[in-house]
């Protein structure tokens, strides 16, 4: 009989200890108190807009084995300058078209090329549109076939 009482007490204490640890009554850090959703402060988004660009199809190389690059992007702009950037979009497309035509095919096939190309294109776009208008260039499609 004392053996069964000891087993029962052991099971009850084990289950109670598991419940206390699982529910957070014991063994929790003092800072990790649950946060009420009302007290969470959400930062406001910056005042930005996205200007979509027309897709560019660029022929890479010449002859029958010519390959093509399909490029599509969006410009992240400060919202007060959105209309000005849209007005300058033909110049932006011209600069990017000229730049991408000058890039070697071998460079386009490199896995890390997109990072370098994106930085180069963003700098050119910022020169065309003026400093402070375009914050970033988001490449949405970059396909070499």
matplotlib code that plots the C-alpha trace (Angstrom):
import matplotlib.pyplot as plt

x = [0.0, 2.7, 4.3, 1.1, 0.7, 4.3, 3.7, 0.5, 2.1, 5.0, 2.7, 0.7, 3.8, 5.3, 2.1, 1.9, 5.5, 5.1, 2.0, 3.7, 6.7, 4.6, 2.2, 5.1, 4.3, 8.0, 11.3, 10.5, 12.7, 11.3, 11.4, 9.4, 6.0, 3.3, 2.7, -0.8, -1.5, -2.7, 0.7, 2.7, 3.9, 4.0, 6.3, 4.7, 5.8, 7.9, 6.2, 7.0, 5.5, 6.5, 6.7, 6.5, 8.7, 7.9, 9.7, 12.9, 13.8, 17.5, 19.2, 22.5, 25.0, 24.3, 23.6, 21.3, 22.5, 21.5, 20.2, 17.8, 17.5, 14.0, 14.3, 11.5, 11.8, 10.0, 11.4, 10.9, 10.5, 9.7, 6.0, 6.3, 8.5, 6.4, 5.0, 8.4, 9.9, 7.0, 7.7, 11.4, 10.6, 11.5, 15.0, 15.4, 14.4, 16.9, 19.7, 19.0, 18.6, 22.0, 23.7, 22.2, 23.2, 26.8, 27.1, 28.8, 26.8, 29.4, 28.8, 25.0, 25.4, 27.4, 25.2, 26.3, 26.0, 22.5, 23.7, 26.4, 24.1, 21.4, 23.8, 25.1, 21.6, 20.3, 23.2, 22.4, 18.7, 19.6, 21.8, 18.9, 16.2, 18.2, 19.4, 16.8, 14.0, 14.6, 15.4, 15.8, 15.5, 13.6, 14.3, 11.1, 12.1, 15.6, 15.6, 18.5, 17.5]
y = [0.0, 2.6, 1.8, 2.7, 5.9, 6.9, 6.3, 8.3, 11.2, 11.1, 11.2, 14.1, 16.1, 15.5, 16.6, 19.7, 20.6, 20.1, 22.3, 25.1, 25.2, 24.9, 27.7, 30.0, 30.0, 29.0, 29.1, 32.2, 35.3, 38.3, 40.5, 38.1, 39.2, 38.9, 42.1, 43.3, 44.1, 47.6, 48.5, 47.6, 50.7, 50.3, 52.6, 54.5, 53.7, 56.3, 58.6, 56.6, 55.5, 53.0, 53.9, 50.9, 50.9, 49.3, 46.0, 46.2, 43.4, 43.7, 41.7, 40.3, 39.5, 39.2, 36.5, 33.5, 32.5, 35.9, 35.9, 38.3, 39.9, 40.7, 43.4, 44.9, 47.1, 49.6, 52.8, 53.6, 57.4, 60.0, 60.6, 64.4, 63.7, 60.9, 63.1, 64.4, 60.9, 59.8, 62.7, 61.7, 58.0, 58.0, 59.3, 56.7, 54.0, 55.3, 55.3, 51.8, 50.5, 51.9, 50.6, 47.1, 46.9, 47.6, 44.9, 41.7, 38.5, 36.7, 39.3, 38.8, 35.1, 35.6, 34.8, 38.0, 40.2, 41.4, 43.2, 45.1, 45.9, 47.1, 49.5, 50.8, 51.3, 53.0, 55.5, 56.2, 56.7, 59.0, 61.1, 61.4, 62.2, 64.3, 63.5, 62.7, 61.7, 58.0, 56.0, 52.5, 50.4, 47.2, 44.6, 42.6, 40.5, 39.7, 36.8, 35.9, 33.4]
z = [0.0, 0.8, -2.6, -4.5, -2.4, -3.2, -7.0, -6.9, -5.1, -7.6, -10.6, -9.0, -8.2, -11.6, -13.4, -11.2, -11.8, -15.6, -15.5, -13.5, -15.8, -19.0, -18.0, -16.9, -13.2, -12.5, -14.4, -16.5, -16.8, -14.9, -18.1, -20.2, -18.9, -21.5, -23.4, -24.0, -27.7, -26.7, -25.3, -28.4, -30.2, -34.0, -35.8, -38.7, -42.2, -44.0, -46.5, -49.7, -53.0, -55.6, -59.2, -61.5, -64.6, -67.9, -68.6, -70.6, -73.0, -74.0, -76.7, -75.4, -78.2, -81.9, -84.4, -84.2, -80.7, -79.3, -75.7, -74.1, -70.7, -69.3, -66.6, -64.6, -61.5, -59.3, -57.9, -54.2, -54.0, -51.4, -51.8, -52.4, -55.4, -57.0, -59.8, -60.7, -60.9, -63.1, -65.4, -65.6, -66.2, -69.9, -69.1, -66.4, -68.8, -71.4, -68.9, -67.6, -71.2, -72.2, -69.1, -69.3, -73.0, -72.1, -69.4, -70.5, -70.6, -68.4, -65.7, -65.9, -65.3, -62.1, -59.0, -57.2, -60.2, -59.4, -56.2, -58.1, -61.0, -58.7, -57.0, -60.3, -61.7, -58.5, -58.7, -62.3, -61.6, -58.7, -61.0, -63.6, -61.1, -58.6, -55.2, -52.6, -54.9, -55.4, -52.3, -53.8, -56.9, -56.4, -59.0, -59.5, -62.6, -63.9, -66.4, -68.8, -71.4]

ax = plt.figure().add_subplot(projection="3d")
ax.plot(x, y, z, "-o")
ax.set_aspect("equal")
plt.show()
